[in-house]
Amino acid sequence: MPESGKSRFQNLIDGLKSTNREEKLLSAAALGILRIRQHADALVDLLSSPDREVVEQVVKALGHIGNPGSVKHIIEFAVNDDDKLADIALMALRSFNFQSSLDVVIRACSADKPPKIRSRLLELLAGYDDVRVASLMNEILGQTRDPELLIAAINYFIRHPSAERHTSLKMLSGNGNWGVSLAANIALSRLKDEGAYAHVRRLVKSANSEVRQIIAEALVTRPLIEDRSIFNSLFEDSRHRIREIAIEGLALFGADERITVLRHWLPAETDPKIRLALVRKAEAEKSPLLYDELYRLLQSADEGLQSAAIEAIAAMGERIADRILIDFDRMPLVVKEQMILVLGQIGGDKVGRLIKESLAAKERWLRINAVDASSKLNDPELNAELVKILQAHDTDIWVRATAVTALGRTFNTDYSEVLAQQLGHEDARVRANAVEALSELKWPGLPEACHKLLHDRNDRVRVNAAIALWRSGHEEVFTELEKMARDKSRWVRASAVFALGRIKDREGTPILLKMLADKEDMVYRNAIEALAEQGDLRAMLPLLKEARGGRMSADFYEKVLTRFTETIRS
Protein backbone atom coordinates (compact mmCIF):
# COMPACT_ATOMS: atom_id res chain seq x y z
CA MET A 1 0.00 0.00 0.00
CA PRO A 2 1.37 3.48 -0.86
CA GLU A 3 2.52 5.60 2.01
CA SER A 4 -0.34 8.04 1.40
CA GLY A 5 -2.77 5.16 1.90
CA LYS A 6 -1.15 4.23 5.21
CA SER A 7 -1.39 7.76 6.54
CA ARG A 8 -4.93 7.97 5.28
CA PHE A 9 -6.10 5.33 7.76
CA GLN A 10 -3.59 6.09 10.52
CA ASN A 11 -6.18 7.70 12.79
CA LEU A 12 -8.17 4.46 12.74
CA ILE A 13 -5.11 2.35 13.53
CA ASP A 14 -4.22 4.68 16.37
CA GLY A 15 -7.82 4.44 17.56
CA LEU A 16 -7.39 0.71 18.16
CA LYS A 17 -4.77 1.54 20.78
CA SER A 18 -6.74 4.34 22.38
CA THR A 19 -7.52 4.27 26.08
CA ASN A 20 -10.91 5.69 25.16
CA ARG A 21 -13.21 2.66 24.93
CA GLU A 22 -15.64 4.22 22.46
CA GLU A 23 -12.88 5.33 20.13
CA LYS A 24 -11.44 1.80 20.20
CA LEU A 25 -14.85 0.28 19.35
CA LEU A 26 -15.55 2.77 16.60
CA SER A 27 -12.10 2.37 15.05
CA ALA A 28 -12.51 -1.42 14.91
CA ALA A 29 -15.93 -1.04 13.32
CA ALA A 30 -14.57 1.48 10.80
CA LEU A 31 -11.74 -0.80 9.62
CA GLY A 32 -14.29 -3.56 9.14
CA ILE A 33 -16.75 -1.44 7.21
CA LEU A 34 -13.98 -0.06 5.00
CA ARG A 35 -12.58 -3.62 4.52
CA ILE A 36 -8.99 -2.54 5.11
CA ARG A 37 -7.41 -5.99 4.75
CA GLN A 38 -3.82 -4.94 5.34
CA HIS A 39 -4.69 -3.88 8.88
CA ALA A 40 -6.38 -7.13 9.91
CA ASP A 41 -3.43 -8.06 12.12
CA ALA A 42 -3.93 -4.94 14.20
CA LEU A 43 -7.50 -6.06 14.82
CA VAL A 44 -6.45 -9.62 15.71
CA ASP A 45 -4.30 -8.22 18.53
CA LEU A 46 -7.49 -6.97 20.19
CA LEU A 47 -9.08 -10.42 20.37
CA SER A 48 -7.35 -10.95 23.70
CA SER A 49 -9.06 -7.88 25.17
CA PRO A 50 -10.94 -8.49 28.45
CA ASP A 51 -13.65 -6.18 27.12
CA ARG A 52 -16.39 -8.42 25.70
CA GLU A 53 -17.88 -5.73 23.45
CA VAL A 54 -14.48 -4.96 21.94
CA VAL A 55 -13.97 -8.64 21.08
CA GLU A 56 -17.42 -8.85 19.50
CA GLN A 57 -16.76 -5.77 17.39
CA VAL A 58 -13.36 -7.07 16.26
CA VAL A 59 -14.85 -10.43 15.22
CA LYS A 60 -17.50 -8.60 13.20
CA ALA A 61 -14.84 -6.43 11.59
CA LEU A 62 -12.69 -9.43 10.64
CA GLY A 63 -15.76 -10.97 9.03
CA HIS A 64 -16.28 -7.85 6.92
CA ILE A 65 -12.63 -7.77 5.87
CA GLY A 66 -12.72 -11.43 4.83
CA ASN A 67 -9.02 -12.25 5.11
CA PRO A 68 -8.71 -16.10 5.01
CA GLY A 69 -5.86 -15.82 7.49
CA SER A 70 -8.35 -14.61 10.10
CA VAL A 71 -10.34 -17.88 10.04
CA LYS A 72 -8.09 -19.56 12.63
CA HIS A 73 -8.77 -16.68 15.02
CA ILE A 74 -12.51 -16.37 14.40
CA ILE A 75 -13.10 -20.11 14.67
CA GLU A 76 -11.98 -20.05 18.31
CA PHE A 77 -15.03 -17.97 19.12
CA ALA A 78 -17.35 -20.04 16.92
CA VAL A 79 -16.75 -23.05 19.19
CA ASN A 80 -17.29 -20.94 22.32
CA ASP A 81 -19.89 -21.92 24.89
CA ASP A 82 -21.07 -18.34 24.82
CA ASP A 83 -23.95 -18.59 22.34
CA LYS A 84 -24.03 -14.90 21.46
CA LEU A 85 -20.31 -14.71 20.74
CA ALA A 86 -20.44 -18.00 18.83
CA ASP A 87 -23.28 -16.67 16.66
CA ILE A 88 -21.31 -13.49 15.93
CA ALA A 89 -18.28 -15.55 14.92
CA LEU A 90 -20.36 -17.84 12.68
CA MET A 91 -21.98 -14.83 11.04
CA ALA A 92 -18.54 -13.36 10.45
CA LEU A 93 -17.34 -16.56 8.77
CA ARG A 94 -20.45 -16.75 6.60
CA SER A 95 -19.74 -13.29 5.25
CA PHE A 96 -16.73 -14.34 3.13
CA ASN A 97 -15.26 -17.24 1.19
CA PHE A 98 -12.83 -19.26 3.29
CA GLN A 99 -12.25 -22.09 0.78
CA SER A 100 -8.50 -21.82 1.31
CA SER A 101 -8.95 -22.31 5.07
CA LEU A 102 -11.49 -25.15 5.04
CA ASP A 103 -9.14 -27.45 6.97
CA VAL A 104 -9.20 -25.07 9.94
CA VAL A 105 -13.00 -25.30 10.20
CA ILE A 106 -13.06 -29.05 9.55
CA ARG A 107 -10.54 -29.68 12.36
CA ALA A 108 -12.65 -27.56 14.70
CA CYS A 109 -15.57 -29.88 14.00
CA SER A 110 -13.92 -32.83 15.78
CA ALA A 111 -15.99 -35.47 17.58
CA ASP A 112 -14.94 -34.23 21.02
CA LYS A 113 -16.93 -31.02 20.51
CA PRO A 114 -20.51 -30.80 21.85
CA PRO A 115 -23.23 -31.55 19.24
CA LYS A 116 -24.52 -27.97 19.43
CA ILE A 117 -21.15 -26.57 18.39
CA ARG A 118 -20.56 -29.23 15.72
CA SER A 119 -23.93 -28.59 14.12
CA ARG A 120 -23.12 -24.87 13.91
CA LEU A 121 -19.91 -25.65 12.07
CA LEU A 122 -21.60 -28.14 9.76
CA GLU A 123 -24.08 -25.45 8.73
CA LEU A 124 -21.14 -23.17 8.06
CA LEU A 125 -19.55 -25.78 5.77
CA ALA A 126 -22.77 -26.51 3.89
CA GLY A 127 -22.00 -24.16 1.02
CA TYR A 128 -18.64 -25.75 0.09
CA ASP A 129 -18.71 -28.52 -2.53
CA ASP A 130 -15.42 -30.04 -1.48
CA VAL A 131 -14.31 -33.67 -1.06
CA ARG A 132 -12.98 -32.94 2.45
CA VAL A 133 -16.33 -31.54 3.57
CA ALA A 134 -18.24 -34.40 1.91
CA SER A 135 -16.02 -36.91 3.74
CA LEU A 136 -16.77 -35.24 7.09
CA MET A 137 -20.52 -35.21 6.42
CA ASN A 138 -20.46 -38.89 5.41
CA GLU A 139 -18.54 -39.73 8.57
CA ILE A 140 -21.27 -38.07 10.65
CA LEU A 141 -24.01 -40.00 8.86
CA GLY A 142 -22.37 -43.26 9.88
CA GLN A 143 -21.19 -42.43 13.39
CA THR A 144 -23.83 -40.37 15.18
CA ARG A 145 -27.43 -40.69 16.28
CA ASP A 146 -27.78 -37.06 17.30
CA PRO A 147 -30.72 -35.63 15.26
CA GLU A 148 -29.27 -32.12 15.03
CA LEU A 149 -25.98 -33.39 13.59
CA LEU A 150 -27.71 -35.82 11.23
CA ILE A 151 -29.97 -33.11 9.84
CA ALA A 152 -27.00 -30.80 9.28
CA ALA A 153 -25.09 -33.56 7.42
CA ILE A 154 -28.12 -34.59 5.36
CA ASN A 155 -28.77 -30.97 4.39
CA TYR A 156 -25.29 -30.94 2.88
CA PHE A 157 -26.24 -33.80 0.58
CA ILE A 158 -29.47 -32.02 -0.36
CA ARG A 159 -27.37 -29.16 -1.64
CA HIS A 160 -24.62 -31.43 -3.07
CA PRO A 161 -26.31 -34.73 -4.09
CA SER A 162 -24.14 -37.85 -4.08
CA ALA A 163 -25.34 -41.20 -5.41
CA GLU A 164 -22.80 -42.85 -3.11
CA ARG A 165 -24.89 -41.73 -0.13
CA HIS A 166 -28.12 -43.35 -1.39
CA THR A 167 -27.93 -46.36 0.95
CA SER A 168 -27.12 -44.27 4.04
CA LEU A 169 -29.93 -41.84 3.27
CA LYS A 170 -32.39 -44.68 2.63
CA MET A 171 -31.70 -46.05 6.10
CA LEU A 172 -32.28 -42.63 7.64
CA SER A 173 -35.50 -41.97 5.71
CA GLY A 174 -37.38 -44.09 8.24
CA ASN A 175 -35.71 -42.52 11.28
CA GLY A 176 -37.89 -42.02 14.34
CA ASN A 177 -37.06 -38.30 14.39
CA TRP A 178 -39.36 -36.56 11.90
CA GLY A 179 -36.76 -33.91 11.06
CA VAL A 180 -34.14 -36.51 10.16
CA SER A 181 -36.66 -38.54 8.17
CA LEU A 182 -37.88 -35.48 6.25
CA ALA A 183 -34.36 -34.30 5.42
CA ALA A 184 -33.35 -37.79 4.25
CA ASN A 185 -36.39 -38.07 1.97
CA ILE A 186 -35.70 -34.65 0.47
CA ALA A 187 -32.06 -35.65 -0.15
CA LEU A 188 -33.21 -38.90 -1.79
CA SER A 189 -35.66 -36.96 -3.97
CA ARG A 190 -32.67 -34.95 -5.28
CA LEU A 191 -31.26 -38.34 -6.38
CA LYS A 192 -34.51 -39.09 -8.31
CA ASP A 193 -35.64 -41.74 -5.81
CA GLU A 194 -39.29 -42.17 -6.84
CA GLY A 195 -40.55 -43.35 -3.44
CA ALA A 196 -38.90 -40.46 -1.61
CA TYR A 197 -40.09 -37.97 -4.21
CA ALA A 198 -43.69 -39.16 -3.87
CA HIS A 199 -43.37 -38.79 -0.09
CA VAL A 200 -42.13 -35.21 -0.44
CA ARG A 201 -45.03 -34.37 -2.76
CA ARG A 202 -47.46 -35.60 -0.13
CA LEU A 203 -45.74 -33.71 2.70
CA VAL A 204 -45.84 -30.41 0.83
CA LYS A 205 -49.58 -30.43 1.64
CA SER A 206 -48.97 -31.21 5.31
CA ALA A 207 -50.94 -29.29 7.92
CA ASN A 208 -47.60 -28.55 9.59
CA SER A 209 -46.33 -25.25 8.16
CA GLU A 210 -42.80 -25.92 9.46
CA VAL A 211 -42.64 -29.06 7.30
CA ARG A 212 -43.84 -27.14 4.25
CA GLN A 213 -41.27 -24.39 4.80
CA ILE A 214 -38.41 -26.86 5.21
CA ILE A 215 -39.39 -28.48 1.90
CA ALA A 216 -39.66 -25.12 0.15
CA GLU A 217 -36.23 -23.97 1.35
CA ALA A 218 -34.60 -27.29 0.40
CA LEU A 219 -36.12 -27.38 -3.07
CA VAL A 220 -35.09 -23.82 -3.84
CA THR A 221 -31.55 -24.71 -2.72
CA ARG A 222 -31.41 -27.63 -5.17
CA PRO A 223 -34.34 -27.44 -7.61
CA LEU A 224 -35.25 -30.07 -10.22
CA ILE A 225 -37.49 -29.62 -13.25
CA GLU A 226 -39.86 -32.15 -11.70
CA ASP A 227 -40.40 -29.75 -8.78
CA ARG A 228 -42.78 -27.57 -10.81
CA SER A 229 -45.81 -29.44 -9.52
CA ILE A 230 -44.62 -28.97 -5.94
CA PHE A 231 -44.02 -25.25 -6.47
CA ASN A 232 -47.54 -24.94 -7.84
CA SER A 233 -48.73 -26.06 -4.41
CA LEU A 234 -46.33 -23.71 -2.63
CA PHE A 235 -47.60 -20.73 -4.64
CA GLU A 236 -50.98 -21.26 -2.99
CA ASP A 237 -49.61 -21.75 0.53
CA SER A 238 -51.34 -19.89 3.36
CA ARG A 239 -48.03 -18.68 4.84
CA HIS A 240 -46.53 -15.57 3.30
CA ARG A 241 -42.98 -16.71 3.94
CA ILE A 242 -43.50 -19.96 2.02
CA ARG A 243 -44.99 -18.11 -0.96
CA GLU A 244 -42.03 -15.74 -0.81
CA ILE A 245 -39.61 -18.68 -1.02
CA ALA A 246 -41.64 -20.24 -3.84
CA ILE A 247 -41.10 -17.19 -6.06
CA GLU A 248 -37.52 -18.35 -6.54
CA GLY A 249 -38.89 -21.58 -7.97
CA LEU A 250 -40.39 -19.74 -10.95
CA ALA A 251 -37.02 -20.10 -12.69
CA LEU A 252 -37.88 -23.78 -13.26
CA PHE A 253 -40.93 -22.95 -15.34
CA GLY A 254 -41.12 -22.26 -19.05
CA ALA A 255 -42.05 -18.73 -20.17
CA ASP A 256 -45.73 -19.60 -20.79
CA GLU A 257 -46.01 -21.33 -17.42
CA ARG A 258 -44.37 -18.40 -15.60
CA ILE A 259 -46.77 -15.93 -17.18
CA THR A 260 -49.77 -18.12 -16.25
CA VAL A 261 -48.62 -18.24 -12.64
CA LEU A 262 -48.00 -14.47 -12.54
CA ARG A 263 -51.38 -13.64 -14.10
CA HIS A 264 -53.09 -15.64 -11.39
CA TRP A 265 -50.91 -14.59 -8.52
CA LEU A 266 -50.55 -10.82 -9.08
CA PRO A 267 -54.22 -9.96 -8.37
CA ALA A 268 -54.62 -12.70 -5.75
CA GLU A 269 -51.62 -11.81 -3.56
CA THR A 270 -52.34 -9.55 -0.58
CA ASP A 271 -48.92 -9.29 1.05
CA PRO A 272 -47.25 -6.03 -0.16
CA LYS A 273 -43.72 -7.41 -0.04
CA ILE A 274 -44.55 -10.53 -2.05
CA ARG A 275 -46.67 -8.59 -4.54
CA LEU A 276 -43.74 -6.23 -5.17
CA ALA A 277 -41.47 -9.24 -5.79
CA LEU A 278 -44.02 -10.58 -8.27
CA VAL A 279 -44.08 -7.26 -10.12
CA ARG A 280 -40.28 -7.43 -10.41
CA LYS A 281 -40.64 -10.93 -11.88
CA ALA A 282 -43.27 -9.59 -14.29
CA GLU A 283 -40.90 -6.82 -15.36
CA ALA A 284 -38.29 -9.42 -16.28
CA GLU A 285 -40.82 -11.23 -18.49
CA LYS A 286 -41.54 -8.10 -20.60
CA SER A 287 -44.74 -9.80 -21.73
CA PRO A 288 -47.80 -7.77 -22.89
CA LEU A 289 -49.90 -10.68 -21.59
CA LEU A 290 -49.30 -9.30 -18.08
CA TYR A 291 -50.52 -5.80 -18.93
CA ASP A 292 -54.01 -6.09 -17.42
CA GLU A 293 -52.70 -7.33 -14.08
CA LEU A 294 -50.09 -4.58 -13.88
CA TYR A 295 -52.57 -1.94 -15.05
CA ARG A 296 -54.78 -2.62 -12.03
CA LEU A 297 -51.83 -1.96 -9.71
CA LEU A 298 -51.48 1.59 -11.03
CA GLN A 299 -54.49 2.50 -8.89
CA SER A 300 -52.84 1.13 -5.75
CA ALA A 301 -52.32 3.47 -2.81
CA ASP A 302 -48.81 2.01 -2.46
CA GLU A 303 -46.51 4.42 -4.34
CA GLY A 304 -43.66 1.88 -4.42
CA LEU A 305 -45.96 -0.67 -6.04
CA GLN A 306 -47.18 1.96 -8.51
CA SER A 307 -43.63 2.81 -9.55
CA ALA A 308 -42.72 -0.87 -9.95
CA ALA A 309 -45.81 -1.47 -12.10
CA ILE A 310 -44.87 1.51 -14.30
CA GLU A 311 -41.39 0.08 -14.80
CA ALA A 312 -42.82 -3.36 -15.59
CA ILE A 313 -45.22 -1.97 -18.21
CA ALA A 314 -42.50 0.24 -19.68
CA ALA A 315 -40.27 -2.85 -20.03
CA MET A 316 -42.78 -4.23 -22.55
CA GLY A 317 -41.67 -1.45 -24.90
CA GLU A 318 -43.30 -0.70 -28.22
CA ARG A 319 -45.28 -3.95 -28.11
CA ILE A 320 -47.66 -2.41 -25.58
CA ALA A 321 -47.67 1.17 -26.87
CA ASP A 322 -50.65 0.71 -29.21
CA ARG A 323 -52.74 -0.87 -26.45
CA ILE A 324 -52.03 2.06 -24.11
CA LEU A 325 -52.82 4.60 -26.82
CA ILE A 326 -56.15 2.93 -27.59
CA ASP A 327 -57.17 2.79 -23.91
CA PHE A 328 -55.74 6.16 -22.83
CA ASP A 329 -58.90 8.29 -23.18
CA ARG A 330 -60.95 5.78 -21.13
CA MET A 331 -58.45 5.59 -18.28
CA PRO A 332 -59.20 7.17 -14.89
CA LEU A 333 -57.24 10.36 -14.37
CA VAL A 334 -54.99 8.81 -11.69
CA VAL A 335 -54.00 6.06 -14.16
CA LYS A 336 -53.49 8.53 -17.01
CA GLU A 337 -51.04 10.45 -14.83
CA GLN A 338 -49.01 7.28 -14.32
CA MET A 339 -49.34 5.95 -17.84
CA ILE A 340 -48.02 9.13 -19.45
CA LEU A 341 -44.73 8.43 -17.65
CA VAL A 342 -44.72 4.91 -19.09
CA LEU A 343 -45.19 6.32 -22.59
CA GLY A 344 -42.28 8.68 -21.99
CA GLN A 345 -40.03 5.67 -21.44
CA ILE A 346 -41.38 3.81 -24.49
CA GLY A 347 -41.16 6.66 -27.02
CA GLY A 348 -42.14 6.64 -30.71
CA ASP A 349 -44.04 9.02 -33.02
CA LYS A 350 -47.53 8.00 -31.86
CA VAL A 351 -46.47 8.39 -28.23
CA GLY A 352 -45.02 11.81 -28.96
CA ARG A 353 -48.33 13.04 -30.37
CA LEU A 354 -50.26 11.91 -27.26
CA ILE A 355 -47.74 13.52 -24.92
CA LYS A 356 -48.04 16.74 -26.95
CA GLU A 357 -51.81 16.68 -26.44
CA SER A 358 -51.36 16.04 -22.71
CA LEU A 359 -49.08 19.07 -22.40
CA ALA A 360 -52.22 21.17 -23.00
CA ALA A 361 -54.42 19.21 -20.56
CA LYS A 362 -56.44 21.05 -17.90
CA GLU A 363 -55.38 18.70 -15.11
CA ARG A 364 -52.24 19.92 -13.36
CA TRP A 365 -50.54 16.60 -12.65
CA LEU A 366 -51.28 15.18 -16.08
CA ARG A 367 -49.53 18.21 -17.57
CA ILE A 368 -46.64 17.96 -15.12
CA ASN A 369 -46.09 14.27 -15.89
CA ALA A 370 -46.42 14.98 -19.61
CA VAL A 371 -43.62 17.54 -19.25
CA ASP A 372 -41.53 14.97 -17.40
CA ALA A 373 -42.22 12.38 -20.13
CA SER A 374 -41.14 14.93 -22.75
CA SER A 375 -37.78 15.32 -21.06
CA LYS A 376 -37.12 11.59 -21.51
CA LEU A 377 -37.85 11.70 -25.24
CA ASN A 378 -35.84 14.89 -25.96
CA ASP A 379 -37.86 15.35 -29.14
CA PRO A 380 -37.38 18.75 -30.88
CA GLU A 381 -41.14 19.17 -31.45
CA LEU A 382 -41.93 18.46 -27.80
CA ASN A 383 -39.06 20.69 -26.65
CA ALA A 384 -40.60 23.48 -28.72
CA GLU A 385 -43.83 22.97 -26.78
CA LEU A 386 -41.90 23.26 -23.52
CA VAL A 387 -40.49 26.58 -24.72
CA LYS A 388 -44.04 27.80 -25.41
CA ILE A 389 -45.00 26.83 -21.85
CA LEU A 390 -42.22 29.05 -20.52
CA GLN A 391 -43.10 31.93 -22.84
CA ALA A 392 -46.77 31.95 -21.80
CA HIS A 393 -47.61 34.31 -18.94
CA ASP A 394 -50.46 32.28 -17.47
CA THR A 395 -48.68 28.91 -17.15
CA ASP A 396 -49.29 26.98 -13.93
CA ILE A 397 -46.29 27.49 -11.63
CA TRP A 398 -45.72 23.78 -11.03
CA VAL A 399 -45.88 23.07 -14.76
CA ARG A 400 -43.49 25.93 -15.48
CA ALA A 401 -40.98 24.77 -12.87
CA THR A 402 -41.04 21.22 -14.28
CA ALA A 403 -40.62 22.52 -17.85
CA VAL A 404 -37.52 24.46 -16.77
CA THR A 405 -35.95 21.27 -15.40
CA ALA A 406 -36.98 19.32 -18.51
CA LEU A 407 -35.24 21.74 -20.89
CA GLY A 408 -32.10 21.57 -18.77
CA ARG A 409 -32.04 17.80 -19.27
CA THR A 410 -31.85 18.25 -23.05
CA PHE A 411 -28.26 19.56 -22.72
CA ASN A 412 -29.11 21.79 -25.70
CA THR A 413 -27.63 25.27 -25.33
CA ASP A 414 -30.23 26.64 -27.78
CA TYR A 415 -32.61 26.85 -24.84
CA SER A 416 -30.27 28.92 -22.66
CA GLU A 417 -31.93 32.25 -23.46
CA VAL A 418 -35.49 31.19 -22.57
CA LEU A 419 -34.20 29.53 -19.40
CA ALA A 420 -32.19 32.63 -18.46
CA GLN A 421 -35.42 34.63 -18.56
CA GLN A 422 -36.77 32.42 -15.76
CA LEU A 423 -34.00 33.53 -13.36
CA GLY A 424 -36.05 36.62 -12.57
CA HIS A 425 -39.38 34.83 -12.17
CA GLU A 426 -41.42 35.72 -9.09
CA ASP A 427 -41.73 32.07 -8.01
CA ALA A 428 -38.73 30.68 -6.12
CA ARG A 429 -39.14 27.13 -7.50
CA VAL A 430 -38.85 28.44 -11.02
CA ARG A 431 -35.76 30.52 -10.20
CA ALA A 432 -34.08 27.63 -8.36
CA ASN A 433 -34.80 25.16 -11.18
CA ALA A 434 -33.54 27.68 -13.75
CA VAL A 435 -30.19 27.89 -11.97
CA GLU A 436 -29.86 24.09 -12.01
CA ALA A 437 -30.90 23.85 -15.67
CA LEU A 438 -28.48 26.55 -16.83
CA SER A 439 -25.73 24.93 -14.81
CA GLU A 440 -26.36 21.69 -16.74
CA LEU A 441 -26.13 23.65 -19.99
CA LYS A 442 -22.96 25.43 -18.79
CA TRP A 443 -24.39 28.82 -19.78
CA PRO A 444 -21.55 31.37 -19.81
CA GLY A 445 -23.69 34.10 -18.23
CA LEU A 446 -24.60 32.03 -15.19
CA PRO A 447 -21.73 33.06 -12.83
CA GLU A 448 -22.66 36.75 -13.09
CA ALA A 449 -26.34 35.97 -12.54
CA CYS A 450 -25.57 33.67 -9.60
CA HIS A 451 -23.54 36.32 -7.77
CA LYS A 452 -26.75 38.37 -7.59
CA LEU A 453 -28.85 35.33 -6.64
CA LEU A 454 -26.59 34.63 -3.65
CA HIS A 455 -28.66 37.32 -1.94
CA ASP A 456 -32.03 35.97 -3.07
CA ARG A 457 -34.80 35.96 -0.47
CA ASN A 458 -35.28 32.21 -0.95
CA ASP A 459 -32.76 29.83 0.60
CA ARG A 460 -33.03 27.17 -2.15
CA VAL A 461 -32.27 29.75 -4.84
CA ARG A 462 -29.25 30.95 -2.84
CA VAL A 463 -28.00 27.42 -2.35
CA ASN A 464 -28.41 26.47 -6.02
CA ALA A 465 -26.57 29.63 -6.99
CA ALA A 466 -23.73 28.77 -4.61
CA ILE A 467 -23.45 25.22 -6.01
CA ALA A 468 -23.45 26.51 -9.59
CA LEU A 469 -20.75 29.06 -8.79
CA TRP A 470 -18.62 26.47 -7.04
CA ARG A 471 -18.83 24.20 -10.08
CA SER A 472 -17.74 27.12 -12.21
CA GLY A 473 -14.60 27.53 -10.11
CA HIS A 474 -15.79 30.34 -7.82
CA GLU A 475 -14.62 28.98 -4.47
CA GLU A 476 -15.39 32.21 -2.61
CA VAL A 477 -19.03 31.07 -2.24
CA PHE A 478 -17.87 28.75 0.50
CA THR A 479 -17.93 31.74 2.85
CA GLU A 480 -21.58 32.36 2.00
CA LEU A 481 -22.52 28.74 2.70
CA GLU A 482 -20.66 28.84 6.00
CA LYS A 483 -22.65 31.95 6.92
CA MET A 484 -25.93 30.26 5.93
CA ALA A 485 -25.05 27.25 8.11
CA ARG A 486 -25.17 29.60 11.13
CA ASP A 487 -28.48 31.22 10.17
CA LYS A 488 -31.37 31.35 12.67
CA SER A 489 -33.72 29.73 10.15
CA ARG A 490 -33.67 25.93 10.18
CA TRP A 491 -34.62 25.95 6.49
CA VAL A 492 -31.62 28.07 5.59
CA ARG A 493 -29.27 25.89 7.68
CA ALA A 494 -30.70 22.70 6.14
CA SER A 495 -30.23 24.11 2.64
CA ALA A 496 -26.64 25.17 3.34
CA VAL A 497 -25.78 21.74 4.68
CA PHE A 498 -27.38 20.12 1.63
CA ALA A 499 -25.26 22.33 -0.63
CA LEU A 500 -22.05 21.38 1.16
CA GLY A 501 -22.88 17.74 0.43
CA ARG A 502 -23.46 18.46 -3.26
CA ILE A 503 -20.23 20.44 -3.53
CA LYS A 504 -18.26 17.57 -1.99
CA ASP A 505 -15.38 19.82 -0.94
CA ARG A 506 -13.75 18.43 2.18
CA GLU A 507 -13.13 21.90 3.50
CA GLY A 508 -16.77 21.71 4.46
CA THR A 509 -16.28 18.66 6.70
CA PRO A 510 -15.61 20.63 9.93
CA ILE A 511 -18.78 22.66 9.34
CA LEU A 512 -20.85 19.53 8.71
CA LEU A 513 -19.47 17.83 11.80
CA LYS A 514 -20.57 20.83 13.89
CA MET A 515 -24.04 20.56 12.38
CA LEU A 516 -24.46 17.10 13.92
CA ALA A 517 -25.23 18.95 17.12
CA ASP A 518 -28.07 20.91 15.49
CA LYS A 519 -31.36 20.33 17.32
CA GLU A 520 -33.44 20.39 14.13
CA ASP A 521 -33.83 16.90 12.67
CA MET A 522 -33.86 18.05 9.05
CA VAL A 523 -30.56 19.89 9.52
CA TYR A 524 -29.07 16.89 11.31
CA ARG A 525 -30.28 14.48 8.61
CA ASN A 526 -28.89 16.65 5.80
CA ALA A 527 -25.55 16.88 7.62
CA ILE A 528 -25.31 13.09 7.94
CA GLU A 529 -26.15 12.60 4.25
CA ALA A 530 -23.76 15.36 3.19
CA LEU A 531 -20.89 13.71 5.08
CA ALA A 532 -21.69 10.46 3.29
CA GLU A 533 -21.48 12.23 -0.08
CA GLN A 534 -18.10 13.79 0.79
CA GLY A 535 -16.48 10.55 1.91
CA ASP A 536 -13.97 12.32 4.16
CA LEU A 537 -12.33 9.82 6.53
CA ARG A 538 -12.41 12.44 9.28
CA ALA A 539 -16.15 11.83 9.39
CA MET A 540 -15.87 8.05 9.77
CA LEU A 541 -15.82 7.84 13.55
CA PRO A 542 -18.39 10.62 14.10
CA LEU A 543 -20.77 8.86 11.68
CA LEU A 544 -20.33 5.55 13.46
CA LYS A 545 -20.90 7.28 16.79
CA GLU A 546 -24.19 8.65 15.48
CA ALA A 547 -25.13 5.21 14.16
CA ARG A 548 -24.66 3.81 17.69
CA GLY A 549 -26.84 6.36 19.41
CA GLY A 550 -28.27 8.80 16.88
CA ARG A 551 -31.74 10.23 16.27
CA MET A 552 -32.67 8.38 13.10
CA SER A 553 -33.58 4.78 12.30
CA ALA A 554 -30.98 2.02 12.02
CA ASP A 555 -31.86 1.61 8.33
CA PHE A 556 -31.03 5.27 7.71
CA TYR A 557 -27.55 4.96 9.20
CA GLU A 558 -26.92 1.70 7.36
CA LYS A 559 -27.70 3.36 4.03
CA VAL A 560 -25.57 6.37 4.94
CA LEU A 561 -22.56 4.22 5.88
CA THR A 562 -22.95 2.20 2.67
CA ARG A 563 -22.93 5.41 0.64
CA PHE A 564 -19.97 6.73 2.64
CA THR A 565 -17.83 3.64 1.94
CA GLU A 566 -18.82 3.67 -1.74
CA THR A 567 -17.67 7.27 -1.98
CA ILE A 568 -14.32 6.43 -0.37
CA ARG A 569 -13.70 3.41 -2.59
CA SER A 570 -14.58 5.32 -5.73
Buried (B, 14 or more C-beta within 10 A) or exposed (E): EEEEEEEBBEBBBEBBEEEEEBBBBBBBBBBBBBBBBEBBEBBBEBBEBEEEEBBBBBBBBBBBBBBBBBBBBBBEBBBBEEEEBBBBBBBBBEBBEBEEBBEBBBEBBEEEBEBEBBBBBBBBBBBBEBEEBBEBBBEBBEEBEBBBBBBBBBBBBBBBBBEEBBEBBBEBBEBEBEBBBBBBBBBBBBBEBEEBBEBBBEBBEEEEEEBBBBBBBBBBBBBBEEBBEBBBBBBEBEBBBBBBBBBBBBEBBEEEEBBEBBBEBBEEBEEEEBBBBBBEBBBEBBBBBBBEBBBEBBEBEEEEBBBBBBBBBBBBBEEBBEBBBEBBEEBEEEBBBBBBBBBBBBBBEBBBEBBBEBBEBEEEBBBBBBBBBBBBBBBEEBBEBBBBBBEEEEBBBBBBBBBBBBBBBBEEEEBBEBBBEBBEBEBBBBBBBBBBBBBBBEBEEBBEBBBEBBEBEBBBBBBBBBBBBBBBEBEEBBEBBBEBBEBEEBBBBBBBBBBBBBBBBBEBBEBBBEBBEBEBEBBBBBBBBBBBBBBBBBBBBBBBBBBEEBEBEEEBBEBBBEBBBEBBEE
